[in-house]
Amino acid sequence: MNVFSLISQATIVVKFILLILVIFSVFSWAIIIYKRRSIKAAETASQNFLEVFRRSKSLNEVNEAARKYKNSPLASLFQAGFKELVHLTRSNPQPQGSINREKLESINRSLLRASNAEINRLEKMMSFLATCGSVTPFIGLLGTVWGIMDSFHKIGVVRSASLVTVAPGIAEALIATALGLFAAIPAVIAYNHFLGRIKEMITRMDDFSLEFLNIIERAYGG
């Protein structure tokens, strides 16, 4: 007996369960590869943008540079805050040193909205990995239970409890369990790994928002 012959001889129910597990596994690995690339791109772009932000002497210069780092959540935060700052200064032009607490709070709200949007983007499709990690072992267990039930049914039909009678059903049941774990384990590991990196990025966004607000307050005399 080999795996493929066991699968080909399995019942329709077990084959359907195995197909579901394969689909979960394929989508899970596709998401893992995509999230790895997207999070790495966000981290690299954010690091490069942060260097430009701290090196530049003008917010306009930083705004021009931010357009080059579209993958950076920090660049998106800056653009949102800078856009609100420009809107406030143009709608109510006043001398230098006129940014009060109310206007700072308005800029802070813009940064918060942009931060929430970036967090949603970073966490996109993470729920599928969590679902895959928690559900697929139980789907595999369902295939295991069904395979064992089928083995007991064959024992009743042939009235023999020999290994030849029960081995195929138990083997296909174990295949379902193994495939369920194969889909779940990488999903759980990847979910926890990506979640940690996303939390680090969220912390960096919070720190950047405070740093940006401090620069505005110093420059415009909060």
PEJOFEN-V135279 format. One record per residue. N is the residue number from 1. RES is the residue in three letters. PHI is phi in whole degrees, 0 to 359 (none if undefined). NEAR is the number of other ideal C-beta (glycine too) atoms within 10 Angstrom. Layout:
BEGIN
N,RES,PHI,NEAR / N,RES,PHI,NEAR
END
This chain:
BEGIN
1,MET,none,10 / 2,ASN,227,8 / 3,VAL,300,12 / 4,PHE,292,8 / 5,SER,292,11 / 6,LEU,296,19 / 7,ILE,294,16 / 8,SER,295,10 / 9,GLN,268,14 / 10,ALA,291,24 / 11,THR,289,16 / 12,ILE,301,7 / 13,VAL,297,14 / 14,VAL,295,23 / 15,LYS,299,16 / 16,PHE,296,13 / 17,ILE,296,25 / 18,LEU,297,20 / 19,LEU,297,10 / 20,ILE,299,19 / 21,LEU,295,27 / 22,VAL,296,13 / 23,ILE,298,11 / 24,PHE,302,24 / 25,SER,295,19 / 26,VAL,297,11 / 27,PHE,296,16 / 28,SER,297,25 / 29,TRP,293,15 / 30,ALA,297,12 / 31,ILE,292,20 / 32,ILE,301,20 / 33,ILE,296,11 / 34,TYR,295,12 / 35,LYS,293,22 / 36,ARG,300,14 / 37,ARG,291,10 / 38,SER,292,16 / 39,ILE,291,18 / 40,LYS,297,12 / 41,ALA,296,14 / 42,ALA,295,23 / 43,GLU,294,17 / 44,THR,294,13 / 45,ALA,296,18 / 46,SER,294,23 / 47,GLN,297,13 / 48,ASN,294,17 / 49,PHE,294,24 / 50,LEU,297,19 / 51,GLU,296,11 / 52,VAL,295,17 / 53,PHE,299,23 / 54,ARG,280,10 / 55,ARG,271,10 / 56,SER,285,14 / 57,LYS,255,6 / 58,SER,227,8 / 59,LEU,292,18 / 60,ASN,296,10 / 61,GLU,295,13 / 62,VAL,294,21 / 63,ASN,297,17 / 64,GLU,294,12 / 65,ALA,291,18 / 66,ALA,298,20 / 67,ARG,293,9 / 68,LYS,276,13 / 69,TYR,243,24 / 70,LYS,292,11 / 71,ASN,279,19 / 72,SER,271,26 / 73,PRO,298,26 / 74,LEU,294,28 / 75,ALA,295,27 / 76,SER,295,23 / 77,LEU,297,27 / 78,PHE,299,26 / 79,GLN,298,19 / 80,ALA,294,22 / 81,GLY,292,25 / 82,PHE,294,19 / 83,LYS,298,14 / 84,GLU,293,20 / 85,LEU,297,22 / 86,VAL,298,13 / 87,HIS,297,13 / 88,LEU,293,20 / 89,THR,287,15 / 90,ARG,280,8 / 91,SER,287,7 / 92,ASN,219,9 / 93,PRO,295,8 / 94,GLN,220,12 / 95,PRO,296,7 / 96,GLN,303,9 / 97,GLY,90,10 / 98,SER,250,14 / 99,ILE,284,20 / 100,ASN,265,12 / 101,ARG,297,10 / 102,GLU,296,8 / 103,LYS,288,19 / 104,LEU,298,17 / 105,GLU,294,11 / 106,SER,295,16 / 107,ILE,295,23 / 108,ASN,299,18 / 109,ARG,295,13 / 110,SER,296,21 / 111,LEU,295,23 / 112,LEU,293,16 / 113,ARG,297,13 / 114,ALA,295,22 / 115,SER,297,20 / 116,ASN,297,11 / 117,ALA,295,14 / 118,GLU,291,21 / 119,ILE,296,16 / 120,ASN,298,9 / 121,ARG,292,13 / 122,LEU,293,21 / 123,GLU,271,14 / 124,LYS,301,13 / 125,MET,72,15 / 126,MET,294,16 / 127,SER,296,10 / 128,PHE,293,16 / 129,LEU,297,24 / 130,ALA,295,14 / 131,THR,295,14 / 132,CYS,298,26 / 133,GLY,294,21 / 134,SER,264,13 / 135,VAL,264,17 / 136,THR,300,24 / 137,PRO,299,18 / 138,PHE,286,10 / 139,ILE,295,20 / 140,GLY,297,27 / 141,LEU,296,16 / 142,LEU,299,17 / 143,GLY,296,28 / 144,THR,296,21 / 145,VAL,299,13 / 146,TRP,294,20 / 147,GLY,296,25 / 148,ILE,292,16 / 149,MET,300,14 / 150,ASP,295,20 / 151,SER,295,19 / 152,PHE,295,13 / 153,HIS,296,12 / 154,LYS,295,17 / 155,ILE,300,15 / 156,GLY,291,9 / 157,VAL,287,9 / 158,VAL,271,11 / 159,ARG,56,8 / 160,SER,213,12 / 161,ALA,255,12 / 162,SER,290,9 / 163,LEU,298,9 / 164,VAL,298,9 / 165,THR,284,16 / 166,VAL,265,17 / 167,ALA,300,13 / 168,PRO,300,19 / 169,GLY,296,24 / 170,ILE,292,15 / 171,ALA,296,19 / 172,GLU,293,28 / 173,ALA,295,24 / 174,LEU,292,16 / 175,ILE,297,22 / 176,ALA,297,25 / 177,THR,298,18 / 178,ALA,297,15 / 179,LEU,292,23 / 180,GLY,298,26 / 181,LEU,290,15 / 182,PHE,297,17 / 183,ALA,281,26 / 184,ALA,280,23 / 185,ILE,298,13 / 186,PRO,298,17 / 187,ALA,296,26 / 188,VAL,293,17 / 189,ILE,298,13 / 190,ALA,295,21 / 191,TYR,299,23 / 192,ASN,295,12 / 193,HIS,295,15 / 194,PHE,293,21 / 195,LEU,298,15 / 196,GLY,296,10 / 197,ARG,291,16 / 198,ILE,293,18 / 199,LYS,298,12 / 200,GLU,298,12 / 201,MET,293,20 / 202,ILE,296,16 / 203,THR,298,10 / 204,ARG,295,17 / 205,MET,294,23 / 206,ASP,297,14 / 207,ASP,295,12 / 208,PHE,294,23 / 209,SER,300,22 / 210,LEU,295,12 / 211,GLU,296,13 / 212,PHE,295,23 / 213,LEU,295,17 / 214,ASN,296,11 / 215,ILE,296,15 / 216,ILE,296,20 / 217,GLU,296,14 / 218,ARG,290,9 / 219,ALA,287,13 / 220,TYR,250,19 / 221,GLY,72,12 / 222,GLY,341,15
END
